[in-house]
Structures are given as C-alpha cells and as structure tokens.
Amino acid sequence: MYNLQSIDNGNSHPHVGIFKDGQLTFVSPLKEYRFDSEIDSIASSVGPSSNISNLKYISLKKFRKETSFLEMPVHYEMTLGEDRLHQGYYVYKNKLPGLTLLIDAGTFTTVDFIQDDGMKGGYIFPGIQTFLKSYSSGAELPQIGNSNSLIPDLEIPGSTKSAIENAMKYSQVAWLEKLLKEHQINEIYLSGGNSSLFNEVLENTFKGVIKFEKNLIHYSLYEIYLYLVKNNLKD
C-alpha cells in the first residue's frame, strides 16, 4: 500500500485526495493544500493548467494512445477529457460483465459507455449548475444556485422559480430514462459533486447495480498509480 497525492484539476473545484497506506483519508481544495514533496503526486486535469503548473506530479498524457489508455481499448478520439478517461479506466478494471455506464455529475454531466472490449464513448450534458446559470441572460428571471433533488414535481409549476427548477429536473432525468430504456445496462457508476441526486433517481428506476462514489476520480488515480508502479512506468 502506498501514500499518494491525487490531483483532480477540474473546471470548477480543483481538489486533492490524500492516500495514506492505500486509504483515502481526506480530500482538500487544491488552493488550500500544502503538498508533501516526499509523497508522489498524480494528476487528472481538464481545468486551467495554471492551477498545477508549479507542481511536480506524474502526468498521464503520454499513456494515452490513439486507440488505448494503458491496457484499456478506447473507441474515442484523442479529445476525450482526462477525467472521463481515468475514471473510465477504473470502471473498466472493476466492472461487471456487460455494459456499464459511468455518470460523472459535475460542471458538466458526462455519461460514458464501458463494455468488456473497452471504453466506447458517450455524451456531455450541461451540469445542474451550468443549466441553471443559463437563465442569467434573462434580466427578470431569478437566479437559482442549486437543487436538492432531481425528481420533478407532479404539479404544473405555478411560479417562475418552480418553472426553472422543474425544467432543469426534466432535462436531467429525460436523457437518463431514455438511455436506460434503449440500452441493456447492467451497472452504473456515479461520481462527481451532484452524483447523490442521480443516485436518488436511479434507486427508484434502475434494477441493476449502482456504485455510488463521489470521489471516484481519486480512487481511479490511485488504481492507475498502482499499475504504473507494478509495471515500472512511474518515472
């Protein structure tokens, strides 16, 4: 078991996971964390490179080939975001046989299909806050910061606030219901800051296995680190 500092340089809330003897002990905002130079760091980055430009860390870019990442086949062009790729690798290594969905609910809600023969690709939807912020262009529309549920109200909205909130809920739930209807999905991994909201919906609609872990990106980076160590690829 190893100590590790796993960096998730995301679009909105960059943070660091601290592993002690293989256990994730806590997660800290990147800007508040003081790195230990005696412990290896590894990064997944889709946010501003300036956030981590002064840090020493293991970059995983060189391990992404046109049709693979490490030993995982990838059926997606090279523009695939590192967060999707790295979490996809973790799911590929740990999934049940058959089709698995990986839903990462953050600034954007990404949905990736992972089969026994690798990562197939997927969708990028506006995240919950991103959707709600789109109403800021309306001068007289209320600004709604967040939501504590994705389950729509049954009644027709009678206020502007309710109209916006329920439009967001339907926009998130509609694509999820369609994908579940059209594909034979055996398992779903949920990650990201808003993953608990999707977990609430899926508990009532999905009959397969749900793996709910908001810190999946950090466990993914630790899994990748173990592979690099085992295969002498760390340096």
LOLUMDREN-370904 format. One record per residue (C-alpha): residue number from 1; x, y, z. Coordinates in Angstrom, 3 decimals. Each point is the difference from the previous one (the first is absolute). Layout:
DRENMI   k        u        v        w
DRENMI NUM        X        Y        Z
...
//
This chain:
DRENMI   k        u        v        w
DRENMI   1    0.000    0.000    0.000
DRENMI   2    1.238    3.467   -0.883
DRENMI   3   -0.358    3.625    0.977
DRENMI   4   -1.138    2.232   -2.846
DRENMI   5   -1.235    3.506   -0.766
DRENMI   6   -2.609   -0.234   -2.785
DRENMI   7   -0.809    3.270   -1.748
DRENMI   8   -3.355    0.589   -1.678
DRENMI   9    0.486    3.261   -1.888
DRENMI  10   -3.626    0.399   -1.049
DRENMI  11   -1.889    2.905   -1.516
DRENMI  12   -1.637    1.313    3.181
DRENMI  13    1.436   -1.401    3.213
DRENMI  14    3.557   -1.366   -0.351
DRENMI  15    0.882   -2.231    2.924
DRENMI  16    2.531   -2.487    1.317
DRENMI  17   -0.569   -3.467    1.427
DRENMI  18    2.464   -1.157    2.666
DRENMI  19    0.643   -3.740    0.251
DRENMI  20    1.749   -1.462    3.035
DRENMI  21    0.979   -3.665   -0.307
DRENMI  22   -2.450   -0.416   -2.872
DRENMI  23   -2.956    1.618    1.780
DRENMI  24   -1.567    3.281   -1.057
DRENMI  25    0.185    1.949    3.254
DRENMI  26   -1.338    3.395   -1.097
DRENMI  27   -0.592    2.295   -2.958
DRENMI  28    1.166    3.613    0.014
DRENMI  29   -0.581    2.982   -2.316
DRENMI  30    3.113    0.303   -2.145
DRENMI  31    0.656    3.629    0.948
DRENMI  32    0.009   -0.866    3.717
DRENMI  33    2.199   -3.082   -0.125
DRENMI  34    3.731   -0.031    0.725
DRENMI  35    1.675   -2.786   -1.933
DRENMI  36    2.430   -2.386    1.636
DRENMI  37    3.043   -0.266   -2.273
DRENMI  38    0.769   -3.456    1.422
DRENMI  39   -3.271   -1.423   -1.333
DRENMI  40   -0.713   -0.615   -3.685
DRENMI  41   -2.691    2.053   -1.704
DRENMI  42   -2.059   -0.927   -3.049
DRENMI  43   -2.449    2.181   -1.912
DRENMI  44   -3.118   -0.073   -2.106
DRENMI  45   -0.471    3.396   -1.603
DRENMI  46   -2.786    1.566   -2.062
DRENMI  47    0.141    3.405    1.717
DRENMI  48    2.427    2.911   -0.368
DRENMI  49    3.570   -1.291   -0.254
DRENMI  50    1.148    2.986    2.063
DRENMI  51   -1.532   -1.682    3.067
DRENMI  52    2.675   -2.693   -0.016
DRENMI  53    2.808    1.517   -2.084
DRENMI  54    2.273    0.396    3.022
DRENMI  55   -0.589   -3.492    1.375
DRENMI  56    2.044   -3.143   -0.487
DRENMI  57   -2.281   -2.867   -0.944
DRENMI  58   -0.297   -3.068   -2.193
DRENMI  59   -1.610    1.005   -3.292
DRENMI  60   -2.077   -2.696   -1.685
DRENMI  61   -0.163    1.617   -3.437
DRENMI  62    2.747   -2.185   -1.463
DRENMI  63   -1.972   -3.161    0.789
DRENMI  64   -2.935    1.029   -2.189
DRENMI  65    0.402   -1.506   -3.454
DRENMI  66   -2.344    0.365   -2.949
DRENMI  67   -1.923   -3.192    0.796
DRENMI  68    0.905   -0.715    3.618
DRENMI  69    0.879    1.200    3.487
DRENMI  70    2.329   -2.338    1.868
DRENMI  71   -1.606   -3.411   -0.719
DRENMI  72   -3.520    1.360   -0.590
DRENMI  73   -1.215    0.272   -3.625
DRENMI  74   -1.496    3.444   -0.702
DRENMI  75   -2.482    0.544   -2.844
DRENMI  76    0.037    3.794    0.185
DRENMI  77    2.109    2.718   -1.557
DRENMI  78    2.939    1.564    1.835
DRENMI  79   -2.168    2.901    1.238
DRENMI  80   -1.472   -2.186    2.755
DRENMI  81    0.390    1.862    3.319
DRENMI  82    2.487   -1.416    2.481
DRENMI  83   -2.597   -0.258    2.760
DRENMI  84   -2.236   -2.164   -2.179
DRENMI  85    2.945   -2.071   -1.180
DRENMI  86    1.480   -0.656    3.429
DRENMI  87   -3.299   -0.850    1.649
DRENMI  88   -0.874   -2.119   -3.010
DRENMI  89    3.171   -2.006    0.579
DRENMI  90   -0.992   -0.671    3.610
DRENMI  91   -3.457   -1.140   -1.077
DRENMI  92    1.466   -2.187   -2.770
DRENMI  93    2.235   -1.756    2.518
DRENMI  94   -2.736   -0.520    2.609
DRENMI  95   -3.281   -0.289   -1.900
DRENMI  96   -2.400   -2.909   -0.253
DRENMI  97   -0.240   -1.810   -3.366
DRENMI  98   -2.162    1.797   -2.553
DRENMI  99   -0.793    3.679   -0.493
DRENMI 100    0.797    2.469    2.784
DRENMI 101   -0.823    3.710    0.101
DRENMI 102    2.293    2.534    1.634
DRENMI 103   -1.808    3.206    0.975
DRENMI 104    2.148    2.855    1.300
DRENMI 105   -2.263    2.800    1.212
DRENMI 106    2.025    3.194    0.311
DRENMI 107    0.214    3.262   -1.951
DRENMI 108   -1.077   -2.155   -2.927
DRENMI 109   -1.703   -3.346    0.331
DRENMI 110    1.964   -2.534   -2.028
DRENMI 111   -1.378   -3.429   -0.806
DRENMI 112    2.337   -2.672   -1.339
DRENMI 113   -0.663   -3.526   -1.220
DRENMI 114    2.541   -2.594    1.079
DRENMI 115   -0.170   -3.495   -1.423
DRENMI 116    2.123   -3.102    0.456
DRENMI 117    1.990    1.071   -3.070
DRENMI 118    0.785    3.474    1.308
DRENMI 119   -1.273    3.559    0.259
DRENMI 120   -2.495    0.691   -2.773
DRENMI 121   -0.673    3.737    0.456
DRENMI 122   -3.061    1.859    1.182
DRENMI 123   -1.705    3.334    0.572
DRENMI 124    0.659    3.403    1.558
DRENMI 125   -3.056    1.729    1.474
DRENMI 126   -0.169    3.357    1.796
DRENMI 127    0.450   -0.546    3.717
DRENMI 128   -2.639    1.096    2.484
DRENMI 129    1.643    3.325    0.900
DRENMI 130    0.979    0.590   -3.643
DRENMI 131   -3.626   -0.466   -1.063
DRENMI 132   -1.301    2.312    2.723
DRENMI 133    2.581    2.693   -0.821
DRENMI 134   -1.260    0.102   -3.590
DRENMI 135   -3.011    1.957    1.290
DRENMI 136    2.262    2.891    1.037
DRENMI 137   -0.523    1.583   -3.426
DRENMI 138   -3.599    0.715    0.981
DRENMI 139    0.004    3.320    1.820
DRENMI 140   -3.155   -0.725    2.008
DRENMI 141    0.572   -3.692    0.627
DRENMI 142    1.038   -1.114    3.501
DRENMI 143    3.460   -1.462    0.522
DRENMI 144   -0.134   -3.482    1.493
DRENMI 145    3.244   -1.323    1.393
DRENMI 146   -0.680   -3.695    0.445
DRENMI 147   -2.600   -2.706    0.540
DRENMI 148   -0.303   -2.705    2.625
DRENMI 149   -1.892   -2.435   -2.222
DRENMI 150   -0.403   -1.041   -3.643
DRENMI 151   -3.473   -1.461    0.455
DRENMI 152   -2.474    2.366   -1.759
DRENMI 153   -3.106    1.281    1.746
DRENMI 154   -3.179   -1.616   -1.278
DRENMI 155   -1.949    3.239   -0.086
DRENMI 156    0.369    2.525   -2.809
DRENMI 157    2.332    2.766    1.274
DRENMI 158   -1.799    3.093    1.261
DRENMI 159    3.022    2.253    0.493
DRENMI 160    3.017    1.013   -2.058
DRENMI 161    2.377   -1.559    2.527
DRENMI 162   -1.892   -3.301   -0.130
DRENMI 163   -0.167    0.164   -3.801
DRENMI 164    3.781    0.278   -0.261
DRENMI 165    0.714   -2.634    2.646
DRENMI 166   -2.320   -2.555   -1.545
DRENMI 167    1.255    0.703   -3.525
DRENMI 168    3.478   -0.827    1.287
DRENMI 169   -1.249   -3.194    1.654
DRENMI 170   -1.761   -1.197   -3.134
DRENMI 171    3.049    0.853   -2.132
DRENMI 172    2.201   -2.190    2.195
DRENMI 173   -2.413   -2.878    0.500
DRENMI 174   -1.233   -0.237   -3.621
DRENMI 175    3.317   -1.056   -1.555
DRENMI 176    0.653   -2.403    2.866
DRENMI 177   -3.353   -1.742   -0.456
DRENMI 178    0.541   -0.219   -3.766
DRENMI 179    3.450   -1.581    0.340
DRENMI 180   -1.284   -2.534    2.513
DRENMI 181   -2.848   -0.892   -2.360
DRENMI 182    2.130   -0.338   -3.136
DRENMI 183    3.022   -1.865    1.399
DRENMI 184    0.422   -3.196    1.987
DRENMI 185    1.965    1.491    2.887
DRENMI 186    1.127   -2.299    2.800
DRENMI 187    1.781    2.468    2.252
DRENMI 188    0.376    3.743    0.569
DRENMI 189    2.904    1.821    1.647
DRENMI 190   -0.835    3.442    1.405
DRENMI 191    2.586    2.649    0.807
DRENMI 192    0.289    3.762    0.355
DRENMI 193   -1.445    2.621    2.304
DRENMI 194   -3.610   -0.499   -1.111
DRENMI 195    0.123   -3.791   -0.197
DRENMI 196   -2.217   -0.418    3.066
DRENMI 197   -2.897    1.625   -1.903
DRENMI 198    0.283   -2.541   -2.817
DRENMI 199    0.293   -2.770    2.567
DRENMI 200   -3.392    1.054    1.409
DRENMI 201   -1.590   -0.274   -3.446
DRENMI 202    1.654   -3.300   -0.907
DRENMI 203   -0.930   -1.718    3.256
DRENMI 204   -3.640    0.241   -1.132
DRENMI 205    0.456   -0.781   -3.711
DRENMI 206    3.064   -2.215   -0.573
DRENMI 207   -0.019   -3.710    0.804
DRENMI 208    3.709   -0.632   -0.497
DRENMI 209    3.017    0.684    2.210
DRENMI 210    0.771    3.593    1.056
DRENMI 211    3.516    0.926    1.152
DRENMI 212   -0.213    3.436    1.621
DRENMI 213    3.340    1.669    0.781
DRENMI 214    0.335    3.783   -0.262
DRENMI 215    3.807   -0.270    0.331
DRENMI 216    0.356   -2.520   -2.812
DRENMI 217    2.594    2.134   -1.796
DRENMI 218    2.390   -0.399    2.934
DRENMI 219   -0.471   -3.759    0.231
DRENMI 220    0.543   -0.103   -3.758
DRENMI 221    3.290    1.856    0.243
DRENMI 222    1.134   -2.300    2.798
DRENMI 223   -0.838   -3.053   -2.129
DRENMI 224    1.990    1.455   -2.892
DRENMI 225    2.893    0.752    2.331
DRENMI 226    0.067   -3.653    1.121
DRENMI 227    0.193   -1.082   -3.645
DRENMI 228    2.879    2.385   -0.675
DRENMI 229    1.923   -1.226    3.035
DRENMI 230   -0.577   -3.657   -0.838
DRENMI 231    1.193    0.483   -3.573
DRENMI 232    2.914    2.346    0.805
DRENMI 233   -1.624    2.881   -1.895
DRENMI 234   -0.162    2.524    2.819
DRENMI 235    3.156    1.940   -0.918
//
